[in-house]
Amino acid sequence: MKRTLSLAQRLALAFLGLVAAVLVVNGSISMWFAYREATEAAVRVEQEKADAAAERVGQFIAELEQQIGWTTRADWARVPIEQRRYDFIRLLRQAPAITEALFVDGQGREQLRLSRLEPDVLASGADLSADARFRGTREGRVWYGPVTFRRGSEPYMALAMAHAGRNPGATIAEVNLKLIWEVIAGIRVGGSGYAFVTDTAGRLIAHPDMSLVLRETDLSALPQVADAIAGRDERVQTARTLSGQSVLSAHATIPRLGWIVFVEQPTSEALAPVYATAYQTLALLGLGVVLALLAGVVLARRLTGPIRALQAGAERLGQGDLTQRIEVSAGDEIGTLALRFNEMAGRIQDAQETLEAKVADRTRELSQSLEELRNAQDRLLQTEKLASLGQLTAGIAHEIKNPLNFVNNFAELSVELLAELRAAMEQAGLDPALRAELEELCAMLSDNLAKVTAHGKRADSIVRNMLAHSREGGGERRRVDVNALLEETLGLAWHGARAERPGFNVTIEKRLDANVGELDLFPQEFARVLLNLFGNAFHAVQQKHTPGFQPHVLVATHATPASVAVTIRDNGTGIPEAVRSHIFEPFFTTKPPGQGTGLGLSLSHDIVVQQHGGQIAVATEPGAWTEFTITLPRRPQPQDRAA
Amino acid sequence: MKRRVLLATPLLAAGPAVAQPNRPHARIGLLTAQRAASMEPFLPTLRAGLAAAGLVEGRNLTLETRFGDDDLSRVPALMEELVRLPVQVLLVQGAAVSVVVRARPPVPVVFVLSGNPVAAGIAQSLARPPVGFTGLTLLSAELNAKRLELLHDLRPGLRRVAVIANPDHPGETLERSQIFEMAERLGITISLYHTRSRAELDAAFAAMDADALCVFADGFVLQNREAIARFAIARRMPLISGWRAFAESGALITYGPRLAESYRRFAYFVDRILRGTPPEELPIERPSVFELVINQRTAAAIGVEIPLSLLARADLVIE
C-alpha cells in the first residue's frame, strides 16, 4: 500500500533534501579542492624533503671532497713522503668514512696507501695507470667511482681527485658509504616518513634500515625507483614499499654523483590533512543534515500548523459549527487565508442569523395576520349575529308599539273618563253610602289605571330602547373632545350611582391621554355607551364583598395616529367564562329581573361597531378584574350594516 | 586552515601512538664462556642501547646472564638453561659463539664476535647469516696486523713481539696467520702464548721475553686486562690491544672498533628481533668507526715517547 506523506513530512523531506544536496555538493567540491590542495601541499613538502635530503647527502660527499682537497695542493708532490703520510693520517682522522687513502703519482704509480684495517704501504710503485680510479682523474678533476659492495655487504665508493699542477698525481679515497646512514637516519619526513638513497642502477646505498643496505638490496624493481632511473618528469608519486605499504614517494637526484635520494612517507600520514578535511567535511555534512532535519521539522510544523488549524476549522465549519474561528498569528499568506476564512464563516453566520430572524418575523407576521383574520371573522360573526338580533328586537318593538300606544292612550282616556264620572255623581246626589261605595270603586279604578299607565310607560321605554337598534345614528354627528365627554359622563354616572345607593364609594383613577383630541362622533349615542360601561363597573365593584377590598375603577385613553382607545377597568367581580361570550347579546343580563333590561351592552356594541366603525373588547379574570376597551378609528369607516 | 586543524584534532586524536613506552616485557639471555668481569665494560653500553630501544631492565626487560667462568665446556649446559627459561633472544659473546652456533638453539641468537664470522665458518657471507643467527664482528682479527704496524711505528727497531691469544676464540687461526704474515714483512719475531685460563696466563708471563706485547682481544683477556697491563708496565713493554678498556686499565695503545657503537647496534638487533624480524634477514655488521687510544701515563711509566704520526691518529689520549 502506498502511504501518502503528510504535508509536514514532505516539507521536512524537501528541506532536508535541499540542504543535504547543497551540503553534499558543497562538501564534495570543498573536499575535492581540499584533497587537491593537501595532496599538492604534501607533494610539495615531499619534494622539498627530497631536495633537502639530496642536499645533505651531497653535502656529505662535498665535505669528503673538501677534506681530500687538502692533499691535492700543487706543492704536495714536492713534500717529503713522511709529511705526505702524516697528511693522510690526518685525512683518515678527520673523515671517518674514508677507509683507505691512496696517492698515485702522475705516472699512475702508487706512492702511498693508508688504511684503517690494513698495514700502511709506502712507495710500493704498483702500476695503477690503467686503474679506472686513476684514469677517471685524467678526464675530470673529481671522479666518483661506482658503488661496490665489499664482501657482498658494505657499500663502498671510490672518490678520486686529481692534484693541481703539471703532470699531477691523484688522491684516491675508498669511502665507506655505511656512514651516510647517519645523514639518512637523521632525515625526518613527518612522523614516520624516511629517506633512502640508491645508485643509478637502483641499488640501495643508504637506508634507515641498515640491514637492507648490507644485503645489497636492489630496488630497481620498485616502480618509483624505475621511474626515477628512467628520468621521468613526475618527481612525486604514490607507490609501494618493498613490504607493500602505500607511500607518497618523492625523489631528487644528487648532481654529479647521479644518485637518487628518495623520500617516502606513508600515504595515510602524508594525506592526513586530506583525511582530516574529509572527516571534517563529513562531520559538518552530518551536522548539517541533522540541523536541516531539525530545522525542516520545525519549519514544516510551523508552516503546516496554521494549515492544519485551517483544515480543522474548515472541517468543523463543514459540520455546521458556524461559530468556529481559526486563531491566526502569522501575517503571511496562510494568515491572510485564515483571516478570509474567518470572514467567510462570519458572513455565513450572519446570513444564517438574518435568515432565521426573517423567517421568525414572517412567521410572527403570518400568525398575527391569522389571528387578526380570526378575530375579524369572529367579530364579523358576532356583529352579524348581534345585528340580526337587533333587527329582530326592533321588529318586535315596532309590532308591540301600536297596541301599547292603544293601551296607554285608552288608559289615560279612562282616567279622564273616571274624573267625568265623579263629577256626574256629585250632581246626581246619590245616596252617600252608595256614593261612598262608588267613590271607593272609582279610586280603585283610578289606581289601577295609574298602574296601567306607569307600566305602559315602562313598556314604552323598553320598546323605545329596542327601537334604538334600528336607528341609524340618532342625533347629530360632530367633532367631540373625547376626554371631556368622558369626564362629563363619568360625573353623571357617579352621581347616578350615589343617588341610587348613598353609601357607595369608589376610587376612580383617570389616565387621560392629552393627544386624544377630538373625534368625529355621535355624542349622545357614545355617552350612552360610556354611561352603560360606567354603570356596569360601579355595579361590579358593589357586588364584591371580600374583606379589605378597595373598589377601584380606572378610566384611560390612549391615542395612536390611526385610532383612539378608551379603557374602563374595574377590580370587581369579573365575568365568568360561561357568561363572557353572551354579554353582547340583547336581553342577556346577570342582574335580578327588573333591574336590567339586558340591552345595555347589546346597544353599546351596536353603537360602537355599527355606528362608529370601532371595536369593543372585553378582558376579564373572574373574581379579580374586568376591562372594556373601545377602539375608535380616527376616520370613521363607511357604515356597514349588512343585514 | 587553522580552524580546520582545530576541528580535525579530535578526529585524529586516535591516531598512531608516537612512542612505545609500554612495549611488552622481554626476557633476554646473555651467555659468555668467561667470567662476569669479561662483560664488565660492555654491559652498561648494552643496557644503554636497550634502554634507547625502550627496553629498561626492571621495567619491561629481564637480562639473564650466564657465565662459563673460563670453561667453554659449560657453555652448552648454560645455553640449555637459558633456552628452557625461556628467553626470547639469546646474546652470545666471544668463544661461546661457535659452540652455540653448532648447537642451533630454538631461539634467535645475536652474537658479538671479535673475529671474522665468515673466516670462523659461522656464516657463509656477512649479508646472509645462517637461519636463526645474526650478530656483530668487532674485527679484532683483521686489525692485528695493523696493531703490529702501530707497535713498529712506535718502536721502529722492534724485533720480538709476544702475542697472547685465546685458542678457543673463533677465527683465532686466521688472526694468527695475518699477524705472522705482517711480522715477517716487518722482520719481527712473534712468540705466541695460548691462554684460556689464569694459570696459562701466569705461565705465559713467566715464560715471556719480548720487546712488546700484543693481546688478541677477547673476553678472557678482558677480564684479566689489569693483570696483563701491570705485567707489561713492570717489564716496560709497550702493550697493544683492541679495546679501549685495555688502555683505560693501563695498556699503552688500543686500536679497534668503538665498542659503544657496536653494542648500540647489538641492542638494535635485539630490538628488531623482538619486533619480529627473523635474525637471518639482518646482515652481520662490521664496525665502521675505529678508535685509537693512547695512554700517556703508561708511556711515561715505561719511558716511551709517542711519535707525532701516532698522536695525530689518536682519537683519545689518556693523560
Contacts between the chains, C-beta under 8 A, distances in Angstrom:
chain1	res1	chain2	res2	distance
A	34	B	4	7.9
A	82	B	309	7.7
A	85	B	309	6.7
A	86	B	308	7.2
A	86	B	309	5.8
A	86	B	312	6.2
A	89	B	309	5.9
A	89	B	312	5.0
A	89	B	313	5.1
A	90	B	312	5.8
A	92	B	313	7.2
A	93	B	312	6.5
A	93	B	313	5.8
A	93	B	315	7.7
A	96	B	288	7.6
A	96	B	289	5.6
A	96	B	290	8.0
A	115	B	146	7.8
A	116	B	146	7.6
A	116	B	290	5.3
A	117	B	139	7.1
A	117	B	142	5.4
A	117	B	143	6.3
A	117	B	146	6.3
A	118	B	145	7.1
A	118	B	146	6.9
A	119	B	145	5.3
A	119	B	146	6.1
A	119	B	148	7.7
A	119	B	149	4.4
A	119	B	182	5.8
A	119	B	185	7.4
A	120	B	149	6.5
A	149	B	127	7.9
A	151	B	118	7.4
A	151	B	125	7.0
A	151	B	126	5.4
A	151	B	127	7.9
A	152	B	125	5.2
A	152	B	126	6.8
A	152	B	127	4.9
A	153	B	125	7.1
A	153	B	126	4.1
A	153	B	127	4.5
A	153	B	283	5.6
A	153	B	284	7.7
A	153	B	286	7.6
A	154	B	126	7.8
A	154	B	286	6.5
A	154	B	288	7.6
A	176	B	288	5.5
A	178	B	288	4.7
A	179	B	288	6.0
A	191	B	16	7.2
A	191	B	18	7.0
A	192	B	16	7.4
A	210	B	285	7.1
A	211	B	272	7.6
A	211	B	277	7.9
A	211	B	281	6.6
A	211	B	282	4.5
A	211	B	283	5.4
A	214	B	126	6.9
A	214	B	127	5.8
A	214	B	283	3.6
A	214	B	285	6.5
A	215	B	127	4.7
A	215	B	128	7.3
A	215	B	281	7.7
A	215	B	283	5.2
A	216	B	127	6.0
A	272	B	12	6.7
A	272	B	15	7.7
A	273	B	4	7.8
A	273	B	5	7.9
A	273	B	8	7.6
A	276	B	4	6.7
A	276	B	5	7.3
A	276	B	7	7.9
A	276	B	8	3.3
A	276	B	11	6.3
A	276	B	12	6.0
A	277	B	4	6.2
A	277	B	8	7.2
A	279	B	8	6.4
A	279	B	11	4.4
A	279	B	12	8.0
A	280	B	4	6.0
A	280	B	7	4.8
A	280	B	8	5.4
A	280	B	11	7.0
A	283	B	7	7.5
A	283	B	11	7.2
